Each structure stands twice: as C-alpha cells, then as structure tokens.
Amino acid sequence: MQGAAEHIRFCKSRDGTGIAYGVSGSGPPLVWVQHWVHHLEHDGESPIWRPWLALLSRRHTLIRFDWRGCGLSDRDGVAFTFEGYVADLEAVIAALGLDRFALFGMAGAGAGVAMSVAVGHPGRVTRLVLQEAHTRGRLAGAPPPDRVAEAHARLKVIELGWPNETPAYGQFFTALHVPDASAACIQAYNDLLRRTTTPHNGVRLLKSFWEVDVSEIVPQVRCPTLVLHSRDDSVIPFDEGRKVAALIPGARFVPLDSRNHVLTAIEPAWAQFADILDEFLACSAETTSPVKFEQLTPRERDVLDVLAGGVDNSEIAARLGITEKTTRNHVSAIFSKLGVSTRAQAVAVARDGGLGQRRLR
C-alpha cells in the first residue's frame, strides 16, 4: 500500500481459527472492522480501499483484519457465526494488547461486531464510528415470506455470478455496493471480490450476516458514537441507520448524499465523510493510548511504568525491589527497544502509551 507500511501478523480466535491482521500508521489506535470484501495483501492496490487506508492511518495506528474465511485468514473448515466474528475482533485486540482504542464498524455485520465489543468491554472503546449500520439483518427474526424469497434470490445470483464475467451475473454484487463508482473502481471491486474468498464461503458469510440481530445490543452502547449512512444505500436502508442512531444515547447521526454502500474517494460525500471522521476521532486522540509495548518484557514494562513518573533509577529500584544495576540494564534495554536515546524521550513515549499512572506505595 502507498504511504505507511502495513505489517501483517496472525493470531488465533477462540475456536482456533487463524486471523490475519494488519497494523500501519502511527498515533492513537483505531481498530477498523472493515467491509468483508477486502484483502490485506491487495487493498493497497485497490482504487476503492487505497484512499480509505490513507485516510484512516494518517493520524492513527490503524489496525484491521481479514474476516474468517477470507483473505489471509483461515478459509477452510471455519464456522460462520456472529459469536465467532466477535471473538475474532477480540483476539486481534488481545494480540496487540490494546487497553483503550477507537473502533470503526463498517456495514451491517461489521457495525454489529463493533457494537458488541464496545458493550462487552465498557471503558476501553473511547470512540465508536458506525457506517451503514443496522439493528438486524434481512433474515433475522421472523421476516415476511417475500423478504425471505428476495434474500435467497440475491444469494443465488451472487453465487452464480461470483466466477462469471458476464455483466448480468458477475457485476450484480458490485452494482449493489458501488453503483456510482467509476469504471476502474467497479472493475477493481469485481476483481477483489473474487480474490477475497470462494463462492461457497462468500454465500455462507452473507447468509450469516443477514441472520444477525443486534437490536438488544444497540441501546447498551455508552461510548461517544458517530453514525453515518448513505441516503440511497440499496444494501442497508437509510432508515436502519437512523434507527441505530436513535437507540444509542447521545449518538450523532450524519446522512451522506450517496448511493454507494462503500464510499469512493471521487464522490462529493467523501470529503464530508473525511472531515466529520477527522473531527470526531480527534476528540479522543489525547485520551487514547497507542499500541502497547509488545517488545518489552513484563519487568521492562514495570520499569518503564515507574520511569514515566519522572523518577531516577534509584527510586525505580526502590519501588520495584531490584538493584540499581539491574534497573540500569533494564533502562538501557528499554531505550534500545523503543528506539529512543534520552530519558525524556522514553518518558514521552511511555506517557503517550498510557503508562506512568502507577500509584506511589
């Protein structure tokens, strides 16, 4: 991808499914539950996703992942359930050791997963962004027969069209998601869809999304929340976005003048979206800690935590019950691992990471 390099890593979800995740940029962490049609290895080349990556990693450490069954995550023998998707996101958060972070849930299932994590981990999600969210999928609850028939018809057309370049089939899914995209973006989305996963997995994934019901979770969200929705989205109705915003106490709702389910950088709504997102996320930048210090040992983290309080080595040694020589060795190792050369720099990095709050004994 252009701009900040993305480092791809792997973790295991609760059921053992391997999940690929990427980290790029710098600053407060922003965890992005991206629309499922993407691929960590190829998004940087996509005219659809490249502007998104540049925008979201411009002022943040951007964390994202491939959905189970898709991209670089495990594809074979995986179960497609909402509980599994929530566990996948929690596994990525745990792998990076995130204490506090902003969270961006995109599209119905992605927004639902993000809301579930925000509710399940109160106090850790500093800001929540929801785009094209809904309270329940088209097959959730007890939908009327005509909606069930329409949903199954969509699934069959998508399954048939996945490997088919004939516009009547092959572009059906893309036409629903980015009807006003450029020819280049439409072709890129078609290509990316086929790279993302297999037709079999794709249909199972979509069906599981459509069965999700988060109507009881939505009102429990308590963190500051921004809800955005395209006025003429043909995938998730505009009224669903309004309903989500109305159910979340204090949520801000922003209508976007677009027909696209996935915004493109060349449409007028993009500039509005980018400005509002920047403004909303900037409010939490000072209170959000960046990715934890994975390279440090537990003892080195203890030393850095005390050091961030502005004390000298003798005080660190006294508080931790270690010798000054051991303290000096730890401080030297910390400097090397953090890439700093002075105590002041180490203190700044530590405090930016949320350390330095250790209480005096």
N, C-alpha and C positions, 0 to 999 in steps of 0.2 A: 504493500500500500504506500501511497505517497505520504510524505510528512513523517510523523513519529513512527518508528519501527514498532511492529507488534510482535510480542513474544508469546508463542503458543505453548501451552502446557496441558497436562492431563490430571484428572482426579477421578475418584470413584464415587458414584452416588450410593445411596443407602442400600440398593439392591445389587450393587456390584457393577452396574453399567458404567462404562468409561465415558467421561465427558471431557471434550476438548474445550479449553477456554483461552482467550487471548487478552493480553494486557498491553496497552500503549498509552502514550502521552505522559503527562506529569501533573501533579496537583491533587486536590481532594478527589477521593474515589467516586466514580459514577458507574454503577452496575447497570448494564443495559440488557434487558430481556428483549432481544431483537425479534422482529418478524421471522418466522421459521424458514422462509425462503432466502437463505443466505449460506455462505460457506467461508469459514475463517481464512481458508487458503486462497480464495478467489475474490472476495469482496473488494479488495484494494484495486482491482482492475475494473470493477463494475461502475458504469456511469450512474447507476441507481444508488449504490451504497458508498462510493468514494466520498461524495460531499458530506454524508452523514458521519463518516469516520473522522473527517477533518473537523467538522463542527463539534462533535462530542469530545474529542481528545484535545481540543485547542486549549482548554483551561483545566482539564481534569485528567486523572488517571482513569482511562476508560477500560472497563472490564466487561467482556461479553463472552458468549459461549455458543457452540453448535448444539441444537436440540438433539436429544437422544434419537437415534435412528437416522440422523442427518449429518452432513459434512464430515468432519474428522472424528466425531463421537461414534460410539459403537452403533453399528447398523443392524447386526444380525441377532435374532432371538431376544429383542428387547420388548418390554411391555409398555404400551402407550396409555398412561393414566395420568390424571391431573395430579394425584399424590406423588407420582414419580417425577413430574415436571418440577413440582415444588422442592422435592428432595434434591434434584439436580442443581437448582439455583442455590440451595443451602450448602451443597457440597462445594461449589465454587467459592462461595463466601468464606466457608471454613478453611479451604485450601489456602486462601490468601490472608487469613487471619484478620479479616475486617471487623473492626469494632463499631464504627459509625460510617455511614455512606449514604449518598443519594441513590435513588433507584428509579429507573425508567422502564416501565412496562408498555410494550408496543403490541397493538392488535388485541383481539378478544382474549385469547388464551394467555398471551404474554402479560397483559394488564392484570388478568386474574391471578396469575402466579405471583406477580409483584405485590398485589394487594394482600394475598395470603401471607407472604413473607413479612410484609410491613405489620400486619396484625399479629402474626406469631412471634415477632421479635420487637416488641414496643421499645422505643427509645433508641434503637440502633439505626433506623431509617430517618435521616434528617429531612429529606425532601422526597416527595413521590410525584413522578410525572406519569400520566396515563394518556395514551393516544389511541384513538379508535377502540375504546373500551366498551364492554357491555356487562350486563348483570347475568345473562345466561345465553348459552349457545342456541342455535336454531333447532336442535333436537333435545334440548333439556326440558325437564318437567314432563308435561303431557301436551305436546304440540298438536295442533289440528291436523287431520289427515292430509290436507293439501300441502301444508308445510313439510310434512314428512316426505311426501311424494316428490316435492321440488328439491329437497335436500339430497335424496337418493339419486335423483336425475343429475344433479350437479356432480355428485361423486362419480357417477358412471361416465359422464362426459370428460371429467378430469382424468380419470383412469385411462380412458381410451386415447385421450389427446396427449398424454404425457410424452410418449415416444414418437408422436406423429407431427410432422411439419406442416400438414395441411391446415391453413388458417382456421377453417371451420372447427377443427378439433384442437390443434396444437396451441392456438392462441386464446382459447376460451378462458383459461385461468388468468392469464396475463391481462386480458381485456377487462376482467372484473376488477383487478387490483390497481392497474395504472392506465385507465382508459385515455387519459390526456397526455401520456408520456410521448417523447419524441420517438421516431422510428428506431434510433440507436438504442434507446432505453428499453423499448419493447423487445427488441431482439436480445438484448443483454439479459432481460428478465426471463425470457424464454429459455435461454441457454443456462442461466443459473438454476432455474427450476430443475432442469434435468441433471445438473451436477449435484444438487442438494441431497437428493435421495432417490430411491427406487419408486416406481408407481405404486407398488404394494405398500411400502411404508408410508408414502405420502397420503394415500387414501385412509389408512388406519389412523394416521396422525390427525388428519382433518376431522374424521368422524369422532375421535376422542375430544377434540376441541369443541365440536358442536354439541357435545353432551355435557359440557361444563356448566355448572350453576353456582355462581358466587354471590347470589343475591343476599345471603345472610352474612357474608364476609364484608361486603362493601360498607355498610353502616358502621362497622367496627374500626375503620381506618381513622387514626387520630393525628397523624403527622401532617404538616403542611402539604397540600396536594394541588397540582395543576392538571386539569383535564382538557385535552384538545381533541377536536373531532371535525372531520371534513363534512361540510353541509350535505354533499351529494354522494357520499360513500355508498356504493351498491353492495358492499360486503357486510358491513355492520351499520344499521340505520342510525342517522343523526340523533334520533330521539333516545337511543340507548346511551349515547354519550352524555346527553342532558340528564338522564335518569341517574347515571353513576355520580355525576357531579352533585346532584340534588341530595343524594343519600349520604355523601361524605361531609361531615360538619366542616364548614368554612372553606370548602374546595372552591377554587377559581375555575370557571369554565370559559374556554376560548373557542368560538366557532372559526373554522378555517374555510375560506372560499375556494374549495377544490372538489373535484370528483374522484380524486385519487385516494385509494386506501393507503398507499405508501407514497408520501410526498416526493416529488422530484425537485432538484435544485433550480430548474429552469422555469418553474411556475411562480406566479406572484405570491402565493401563500407561503412559499418557502422563507422569504425574507421576514414576514410577520412571525412565522414559527420560530425562526432562529433568534430573533430579537427577544421574544417573550421567554423562550427557554433560557437564554443567557441571563436575563434579568432574574428569573425565578431561581435558578441554580446559584447565582452569585450571592444570594441572600444567605446561603448556608456554608459558603466557602470557608469562612473563618472558624466555624464550629465543627467542621468535618475533618476527621483525621485521615491522612493518606494511608496507602497500603502499609501494613505492619512490616517490621524489620525481620523478614524471613531468614536472612543470612546470619542473624545473631543467635548465639546460644542463649538458653534461659538465664544463665548467670550474667552474660553480657547485657541482656535486656534489663536486668535488675540494676546493674551498674549504670547504664545509660539513663534509666528512670531517675536515679538519685542525682546523677550528674546534671540532668536537665533542670534541677532545682538551683543550680549555680554554686554548688559547694565544691570544695577541693578534695583531693584524693584521700587525705586523712579522714575527713568527715565521711566520705563514701565507705572507707574501710570500717570505720566505727559503726556505721549504721547496718552494714551487711555482715559484720563479724568476720572480716577477712583481713589479711595483712595489706600494708600499703604497697609492697612489692607486687602482690597478686593484683591489686587494684590497678597499678601502673600497666601491668601486662594486659589486663582486660581493656583498659582505655586505649592502649596502642592498637589492639586488635579491632576495637570498635571504629577507630579513626580509619583504619585500612578498609574495613568492610563498607563503611558509609561513604568513602571517598572524600573525606574532609581532612584538613590539615591543622585546624585550630580548635581549641575548646569552645570558642564562641560559635563556630560553625556547627559543631556537634550538638550544642545546646539548641540552636535554631532548628536543626533537623529533628531533634527529639521532640521539641515542643510542637512543631508542625504535625508530628505524628501522634500527638495526644499524650506524650509522656511528661514526666515532671509533676505529676499530681500525687506522688507518694506522700503520705501523711507522716509528719515527724513523730517519733516514738518518745 
